[in-house]
Amino acid sequence: MHAPHLVERYGSPLYTYDLSVLRAAHADLVAQLPAAGTLLYSVKANPHPELIRELYRVGCGVEVSSTGELDAALSAGVPPAGILHNGPAKTRAELEHALAAGVRLFSVDSAAQLARLGHVAAQHGVTADALLRVNGDTAPAGAGLAMTGTASQFGVDAGHVAADPDAFAHDHVTVKGLHFYLGTNVADEADLIATFRTALEVTAALRPVLRRPVEVLDLGGGFAAPYARAGRRTRYPGLRAALEDLLGTHAPDRPRVLFESGRYLTAECGRLAATVQDVKQSKGRTFVLLDSGINHLGGMAGLRRVPPLVPQLSADRPDAPDVTCDVVGPLCTPLDAWSRGVTLPDLRAGDVVEVPNVGAYGLSGSLIGFLSHEPPAEVVLDGDTVVHASRLSLVRTEQKGR
Ligand SMILES: *Cc1c(COP(=O)(O)O)cnc(C)c1O
C-alpha cells in the first residue's frame, strides 16, 4: 500500500510489516535448510506479536531471551512447550516466570546458570530440559559479529565442558543437547557453512564426555538480510546439501536439529515511513530534517559496520533533481543522523520518505526512550490489506518497595 496514504491514515512516522513478504522469507529459508530441521524465530529481531503469530502459524518455532519476549510469544498464541528460552544472564525471576508459564526448554550459558535453572525447577517440582550453549575453541572465518572462538560473554568454552562435565549436570535438569550461535548476518555461503561445520565438529569432540546422548542440536543461524537499504535476502544455493552432508558425517545418531533466525525472516517485510519537516542549508551542506531518527531506527550501537541508511522518496516527483544531503532526525543530538552525504531527490517539507528492509532490528533496536517522542504506529499488512494497527507506548507505573 502507498506509504503517503497510510501516513495520512495512521500518522507519521509509521512502520509497516507485510505478512505476505514475511511468509515468502520463511518459505525461502526453510527450503534452504535440511528437511528434518526445525526453524525457530528469534523474537529479538522483532517482537511484534502479529509477526510471531504468523510465523508460528506457518510452522516456525520460537526462541526468546527475556520475559517480555516470552510474553509476546505467549500472547501470539505460541504454546509454551514449543518455546526455547535463551539469554546469557537469566535471573531467578525470569526462570520462575518461564517455568510457571510452562516453558521447559532453556539454553544455559554456564554451570552456574544450569544450577540456577535446576534450583528453580526443583522449587516448581519439575524437571527442565536444557541445551548447553557452547563456544568452539577456534573462530570460524568471517562470521560477522564474533560470537565465539574468541573470549565471549555467551556460552561456555568447549574446553571447560570437557574438563569438568559433572559441573554441567543437575537432578532437575536434563541436558538434552548443545546450542551454538557462531555468527550473524553471514552473507558468504562458504563462511556460513564453515560456522555449521565448526559447531558439528565441536559436538563430535564433546560427545564422549557428555553424560547423555545429544538428542537436540541447535545449530543457530547467521542467515543474512539487508538492513535499511534496498536489496534482497541472501540466497544459499548449496547450503541444504552441505548441511545434510555435514550432519551425516558428524551427527550420525540423528539428533533433532534446530536453526534460529531473526533478520532473514523479518528484515524484508518491514518499512519505515517518515515525513520531511524541514530542509535547510548550513555552510554549504543540505540537511533534510525528518520526524523520525535513531529513536525509531538504527539507534543500536551494536549495529556497527552498518552502511548508511538510504531512505527512498515515496511522493511521486519523478522530475525532482538529485541533491546531496544529510538525513537527520528530531533528536537534540548531532548523533541523530541516518545518513550523511547521500544522494536523494530534492526533498521538500511534507514529502514522505521510506526506509526499506527494516523489519528486523528496527524499532526494537532503537533508542525508543530518548527525547520522549511518541513511538511510531506499527501497521501490519497482508499485501494491500491492513490486518492490524497499533502503537507502543512507554508508560511510567508506580513501583512499590519490597
Ligand atoms: C540474535 C540471535 C539470533 C538471531 O540473529 P539474526 O541475525 O537476527 O538471525 C539467534 N540466536 C541467538 C542466540 C541470538 O543471540
Ligand as a Chemical Component Dictionary entry (heavy atoms), coordinates in Angstrom:
data_LIG
# 
_chem_comp.id                   LIG 
_chem_comp.type                 NON-POLYMER 
_chem_comp.pdbx_formal_charge   0 
_chem_comp.three_letter_code    LIG 
# 
loop_
_chem_comp_atom.comp_id 
_chem_comp_atom.atom_id 
_chem_comp_atom.alt_atom_id 
_chem_comp_atom.type_symbol 
_chem_comp_atom.charge 
_chem_comp_atom.model_Cartn_x 
_chem_comp_atom.model_Cartn_y 
_chem_comp_atom.model_Cartn_z 
_chem_comp_atom.pdbx_ordinal 
LIG C1 C1 C 0 20.402 -12.596 17.901 1  
LIG C2 C2 C 0 20.356 -14.073 17.936 2  
LIG C3 C3 C 0 19.709 -14.765 16.903 3  
LIG C4 C4 C 0 19.119 -14.072 15.689 4  
LIG O1 O1 O 0 20.097 -13.485 14.910 5  
LIG P1 P1 P 0 19.720 -12.949 13.420 6  
LIG O2 O2 O 0 20.975 -12.366 12.916 7  
LIG O3 O3 O 0 18.652 -11.940 13.613 8  
LIG O4 O4 O 0 19.221 -14.121 12.658 9  
LIG C5 C5 C 0 19.621 -16.141 17.001 10 
LIG N1 N1 N 0 20.147 -16.805 18.066 11 
LIG C6 C6 C 0 20.777 -16.173 19.060 12 
LIG C7 C7 C 0 21.318 -16.954 20.194 13 
LIG C8 C8 C 0 20.911 -14.788 19.035 14 
LIG O5 O5 O 0 21.543 -14.151 20.021 15 
# 
loop_
_chem_comp_bond.comp_id 
_chem_comp_bond.atom_id_1 
_chem_comp_bond.atom_id_2 
_chem_comp_bond.value_order 
_chem_comp_bond.pdbx_ordinal 
LIG C1 C2 SING 1  
LIG C2 C3 SING 2  
LIG C2 C8 DOUB 3  
LIG C3 C4 SING 4  
LIG C3 C5 DOUB 5  
LIG C4 O1 SING 6  
LIG O1 P1 SING 7  
LIG P1 O2 DOUB 8  
LIG P1 O3 SING 9  
LIG P1 O4 SING 10 
LIG C5 N1 SING 11 
LIG N1 C6 DOUB 12 
LIG C6 C7 SING 13 
LIG C6 C8 SING 14 
LIG C8 O5 SING 15 
# 
